[in-house]
Amino acid sequence: MIRYWDEENKREFIFLTNNFDLSALDVAEPYRNRWQIELFFKWLKQHLKIKHFYGTSLNAVKIQIFVAIITFCLVAIVQHDMKLELTTYELLHVLSVSLTGKMHLTDLLNKTNFQNDKEHLDSSEPLLFDLNF
């Protein structure tokens, strides 16, 4: 049994291992990294709306994640450059329901009303542009 004190979170973790040559940090580090991967996939599902992967190969999964991240970043850049009051989620929603239309983005946004949309109040949305620098 190995005890590891996480100074950042002020928490003790206990791990069972049969490798007595490893330090507590060497045992705890893979678990911490695994948790970061879990958080990343949670963020993917919540913000990039990836519900399932279309392919099962490593390349297919990487391509789908990269395309989703690139799309999110491009929309965030548009949001930033146009100085929109909408959240990135709201802008993605507007774009997703009007992909086939031929309307200028500002006209489309002027016709959109988000006053009753509860989902846009998600404060966990990551900020790609920190204006307080």
VOKOLPA-628702 format. One record per residue: z, y, x of N, C-alpha, C in turn; residue in three letters. Coordinates in steps of 0.1 Angstrom, whole numbers, padded with zeros to 4 digits, always signed. Example, Ala and Ser with C-alpha at 12.3 -4.5 7.8 and 13.67 -1.06 7.14 Angstrom:
<pts>
+0078-0057+0132+0078-0045+0123+0078-0033+0132ALA
+0071-0022+0128+0071-0011+0137+0079+0000+0129SER
</pts>
This chain:
<pts>
+0000-0012+0009+0000+0000+0000+0000+0012+0009MET
-0009+0021+0006-0010+0034+0014-0008+0045+0005ILE
+0000+0054+0009+0003+0067+0002-0004+0078+0008ARG
-0010+0086+0000-0018+0098+0005-0014+0110-0003TYR
-0010+0121+0004-0006+0133-0003-0017+0143-0002TRP
-0022+0147-0014-0033+0157-0015-0027+0170-0015ASP
-0028+0177-0004-0022+0191-0003-0028+0201-0013GLU
-0041+0200-0015-0048+0209-0023-0044+0208-0038GLU
-0042+0196-0043-0038+0194-0057-0023+0191-0059ASN
-0016+0190-0048-0001+0188-0048+0001+0175-0056LYS
-0006+0164-0051-0005+0151-0058-0004+0140-0048ARG
+0003+0130-0052+0004+0118-0043-0005+0107-0049GLU
-0013+0100-0041-0021+0089-0045-0017+0077-0038PHE
-0017+0066-0045-0013+0053-0039-0025+0044-0040ILE
-0029+0038-0028-0041+0029-0027-0036+0016-0022PHE
-0042+0005-0027-0040-0008-0021-0052-0012-0012LEU
-0049-0017+0000-0060-0021+0009-0055-0033+0017THR
-0065-0040+0022-0062-0051+0031-0067-0048+0045ASN
-0071-0035+0047-0075-0031+0060-0064-0022+0066ASN
-0056-0028+0075-0044-0021+0080-0047-0012+0091PHE
-0060-0012+0096-0064-0003+0107-0067+0011+0102ASP
-0069+0013+0089-0074+0026+0084-0062+0035+0082LEU
-0064+0048+0084-0054+0058+0080-0054+0060+0065SER
-0044+0067+0060-0043+0070+0046-0055+0079+0042ALA
-0059+0088+0051-0070+0097+0048-0083+0089+0048LEU
-0085+0079+0057-0097+0071+0057-0098+0063+0044ASP
-0087+0059+0038-0087+0051+0026-0090+0060+0014VAL
-0084+0072+0014-0085+0081+0003-0098+0089+0002ALA
-0105+0091+0013-0117+0099+0013-0128+0093+0005GLU
-0131+0080+0006-0142+0074-0003-0139+0076-0018PRO
-0126+0075-0022-0122+0077-0036-0125+0092-0040TYR
-0121+0101-0031-0124+0115-0034-0138+0118-0035ARG
-0146+0112-0026-0161+0114-0027-0167+0108-0040ASN
-0161+0097-0044-0166+0090-0056-0163+0099-0068ARG
-0151+0106-0068-0148+0114-0079-0157+0126-0080TRP
-0161+0132-0068-0171+0143-0068-0184+0138-0074GLN
-0188+0126-0071-0201+0121-0077-0199+0120-0092ILE
-0188+0115-0097-0186+0114-0111-0186+0128-0118GLU
-0180+0138-0112-0181+0152-0117-0195+0157-0117LEU
-0203+0154-0107-0217+0158-0106-0225+0152-0118PHE
-0223+0139-0121-0230+0133-0132-0225+0138-0145PHE
-0213+0142-0146-0208+0148-0159-0214+0161-0161LYS
-0216+0169-0150-0222+0182-0151-0237+0180-0155TRP
-0244+0170-0149-0258+0168-0152-0259+0165-0167LEU
-0251+0156-0172-0252+0153-0186-0249+0164-0195LYS
-0239+0173-0192-0235+0184-0200-0245+0196-0200GLN
-0249+0199-0188-0257+0211-0186-0272+0209-0185HIS
-0276+0198-0180-0291+0195-0179-0296+0186-0190LEU
-0287+0182-0198-0290+0173-0210-0297+0161-0206LYS
-0293+0155-0195-0299+0142-0191-0290+0131-0198ILE
-0296+0125-0208-0288+0115-0216-0290+0101-0210LYS
-0302+0098-0205-0305+0085-0199-0316+0088-0189HIS
-0318+0078-0180-0328+0079-0170-0341+0072-0174PHE
-0352+0077-0173-0365+0071-0177-0369+0059-0168TYR
-0365+0060-0156-0369+0050-0146-0356+0044-0140GLY
-0357+0033-0134-0345+0026-0128-0345+0026-0113THR
-0357+0030-0107-0357+0030-0092-0350+0042-0087SER
-0346+0041-0075-0339+0053-0069-0348+0065-0069LEU
-0361+0063-0066-0371+0074-0066-0372+0081-0080ASN
-0373+0073-0090-0374+0078-0104-0362+0086-0108ALA
-0350+0081-0105-0338+0088-0108-0337+0101-0101VAL
-0340+0101-0088-0340+0113-0080-0350+0124-0085LYS
-0362+0119-0089-0372+0128-0094-0367+0135-0107ILE
-0361+0127-0116-0356+0132-0129-0345+0142-0127GLN
-0336+0139-0117-0325+0149-0114-0330+0161-0108ILE
-0339+0160-0098-0345+0172-0092-0353+0181-0101PHE
-0361+0175-0110-0368+0182-0120-0358+0190-0129VAL
-0348+0183-0134-0338+0190-0142-0331+0201-0135ALA
-0327+0199-0123-0320+0210-0115-0330+0221-0113ILE
-0342+0218-0109-0352+0229-0107-0354+0237-0120ILE
-0356+0230-0131-0357+0237-0144-0346+0246-0147THR
-0334+0241-0145-0321+0248-0147-0321+0261-0139PHE
-0324+0259-0126-0324+0271-0116-0335+0281-0120CYS
-0347+0276-0124-0357+0286-0128-0353+0294-0140LEU
-0347+0287-0150-0343+0294-0162-0331+0304-0158VAL
-0323+0300-0149-0312+0309-0145-0318+0321-0138ALA
-0328+0319-0130-0334+0331-0123-0341+0340-0134ILE
-0348+0334-0143-0353+0343-0154-0342+0350-0161VAL
-0331+0343-0164-0320+0349-0171-0315+0361-0163GLN
-0313+0359-0150-0308+0369-0141-0317+0381-0140HIS
-0330+0378-0137-0340+0389-0135-0342+0397-0148ASP
-0341+0391-0159-0344+0398-0172-0331+0405-0177MET
-0320+0402-0170-0306+0407-0173-0303+0404-0188LYS
-0304+0391-0191-0302+0387-0205-0287+0385-0207LEU
-0283+0388-0219-0269+0385-0223-0267+0371-0227GLU
-0277+0363-0229-0276+0349-0233-0271+0341-0221LEU
-0264+0330-0225-0260+0320-0215-0272+0312-0211THR
-0271+0305-0200-0282+0297-0195-0285+0286-0206THR
-0274+0281-0212-0276+0271-0222-0284+0276-0234TYR
-0281+0288-0238-0288+0295-0249-0303+0297-0246GLU
-0306+0301-0234-0319+0303-0230-0327+0290-0229LEU
-0321+0280-0224-0327+0267-0224-0330+0262-0238LEU
-0321+0264-0247-0323+0260-0261-0335+0268-0267HIS
-0336+0281-0265-0347+0288-0270-0360+0283-0265VAL
-0360+0281-0252-0372+0276-0245-0376+0262-0250LEU
-0366+0253-0252-0369+0240-0256-0375+0239-0271SER
-0371+0248-0279-0376+0247-0293-0389+0255-0294VAL
-0394+0262-0284-0406+0270-0285-0415+0267-0274SER
-0415+0255-0269-0424+0251-0257-0439+0252-0260LEU
-0443+0249-0272-0457+0249-0275-0462+0263-0281THR
-0452+0272-0284-0456+0285-0289-0463+0294-0279GLY
-0470+0304-0283-0476+0314-0274-0471+0327-0277LYS
-0458+0329-0275-0451+0341-0278-0445+0346-0265MET
-0445+0359-0263-0439+0365-0251-0424+0362-0252HIS
-0418+0360-0240-0404+0356-0240-0395+0366-0246LEU
-0397+0379-0243-0389+0390-0249-0390+0390-0264THR
-0402+0388-0270-0403+0387-0284-0396+0375-0290ASP
-0397+0364-0283-0390+0352-0288-0375+0354-0288LEU
-0370+0360-0277-0355+0362-0276-0350+0373-0287LEU
-0359+0382-0290-0355+0392-0300-0354+0386-0314ASN
-0361+0375-0316-0361+0369-0329-0350+0358-0330LYS
-0343+0356-0319-0333+0345-0319-0319+0351-0322THR
-0311+0344-0330-0298+0349-0333-0288+0338-0330ASN
-0279+0341-0321-0269+0331-0316-0255+0334-0321PHE
-0253+0342-0331-0240+0346-0335-0232+0334-0341GLN
-0238+0325-0347-0231+0313-0353-0232+0301-0344ASN
-0237+0302-0332-0238+0291-0323-0225+0289-0315ASP
-0217+0278-0318-0204+0276-0312-0206+0270-0298LYS
-0217+0263-0295-0218+0257-0282-0220+0267-0270GLU
-0225+0279-0273-0227+0288-0262-0214+0294-0257HIS
-0203+0291-0263-0190+0296-0258-0184+0287-0247LEU
-0191+0278-0241-0187+0269-0231-0185+0277-0218ASP
-0172+0279-0214-0169+0287-0202-0170+0279-0189SER
-0173+0266-0190-0175+0258-0178-0189+0259-0172SER
-0197+0267-0178-0211+0269-0172-0211+0274-0158GLU
-0217+0268-0149-0217+0273-0135-0225+0286-0134PRO
-0220+0294-0125-0227+0307-0122-0235+0306-0110LEU
-0248+0308-0111-0257+0307-0100-0258+0320-0093LEU
-0255+0331-0100-0255+0344-0094-0242+0351-0096PHE
-0235+0353-0085-0222+0359-0086-0224+0374-0084ASP
-0223+0382-0094-0225+0396-0093-0214+0404-0087LEU
-0203+0397-0084-0191+0404-0079-0190+0403-0064ASN
-0201+0404-0056-0200+0402-0042-0198+0415-0035PHE
</pts>
